[in-house]
Amino acid sequence: MAVRDDHVEVGVVLRYGRPLPEVAAEIRRGLAPLSGGRAVHVSVEDVVAGLGDGTRTAS
């Protein structure tokens, strides 16, 4: 996460399964009230396969 004068940047790693733009929009909405009026830029850094319980599959 980086807070700039006019925007906030946040990088995330997501679990495979949901559409990435949907998840990014959800994160953006959640952070908007905390951003002090700055734009929130979400960067998906990686997508991992998961079992739904926080456990990763072997690769």
Secondary structure as GFF3:
##gff-version 3
##sequence-region A 1 59
A	DSSP	beta_strand	2	3	.	.	.	ID=ss1
A	DSSP	beta_strand	7	15	.	.	.	ID=ss2
A	DSSP	alpha_helix	20	31	.	.	.	ID=ss3
A	DSSP	three_ten_helix	32	34	.	.	.	ID=ss4
A	DSSP	beta_strand	39	48	.	.	.	ID=ss5
###
